[in-house]
Amino acid sequence: MKIKLNITYTKKELIFLKELHCKILSEINLSKTGFSDDEIPRRMFKYGGTYITEIIDDETNSLMWAVLSKRKGTYHFSGYYDCLEALEQGL
């Protein structure tokens, strides 16, 4: 499944991403996913070897950041953060 991603970031987010040498992704091919509609990535960047994506929290209906991992050939989310600063501390 090829997913086109939003590449619009706030000034604050762009500064954060630049300081951490992250690569903003405009699209990604994801096969073997079990994503619900809320879990389809909205925006995504690569931080080192880790893919970070923005999804909708199904409990609060607000945006959050999630770590995208691959296990046994299937993509899943392995960590969730409410803001980029919490993400940085968690990684």
C-alpha positions in Angstrom: 0.0 0.0 0.0 1.5 3.4 -1.0 0.5 6.2 1.3 0.9 9.9 0.3 1.8 12.0 3.3 1.2 15.6 4.3 4.6 17.4 4.4 3.3 20.6 6.1 5.0 21.3 9.4 4.9 24.2 11.8 8.0 26.4 12.2 8.6 24.9 15.6 8.3 21.4 14.2 10.7 22.2 11.4 13.3 23.5 13.8 12.9 20.4 15.9 13.3 18.1 12.9 16.3 20.0 11.6 18.1 20.0 15.0 17.7 16.2 15.1 18.6 15.7 11.4 15.3 14.1 10.6 14.2 13.4 7.0 10.6 14.3 6.2 8.9 11.7 4.0 6.3 12.6 1.4 5.2 9.0 0.7 5.9 5.5 1.9 5.1 2.0 0.8 3.7 -0.1 3.6 2.6 -3.6 3.1 1.0 -6.0 5.6 -0.5 -3.5 7.9 -3.5 -3.8 10.2 -4.1 -0.1 10.5 -7.6 1.2 11.3 -8.7 4.4 9.6 -7.4 6.4 12.5 -4.0 4.8 12.3 -3.2 5.6 8.7 -0.2 7.9 8.8 -0.8 11.6 8.2 2.8 12.9 8.4 6.0 10.9 8.8 9.7 11.5 9.2 12.7 9.3 9.7 14.7 9.9 12.9 18.0 7.9 12.6 16.7 4.4 11.6 13.3 4.9 13.2 10.1 5.9 11.4 7.9 8.3 13.3 4.3 9.0 12.1 1.4 11.2 13.1 -1.9 9.4 13.7 -5.2 10.1 15.4 -5.6 8.8 18.9 -8.8 6.7 18.8 -9.6 7.6 22.5 -9.2 11.4 22.4 -9.6 12.0 18.7 -6.5 14.2 18.8 -3.2 13.9 16.8 -0.3 12.0 18.3 3.1 10.7 17.3 3.8 7.0 17.0 6.9 4.9 16.4 6.4 2.6 13.4 8.1 -0.8 13.7 8.1 -4.0 11.7 7.8 -7.4 13.3 7.5 -10.7 11.5 6.9 -8.8 8.3 4.0 -6.7 9.6 4.1 -3.0 10.5 2.7 -1.9 13.8 3.1 0.9 16.3 5.5 0.3 19.2 5.3 3.6 21.1 3.0 6.6 21.4 3.7 10.2 22.3 1.5 13.3 22.6 4.2 15.8 21.4 7.6 15.8 19.7 9.4 16.7 23.0 7.9 13.6 24.7 9.0 11.6 21.7 12.5 12.8 21.9 12.7 11.9 25.6 11.1 8.5 25.0 13.6 7.6 22.3 
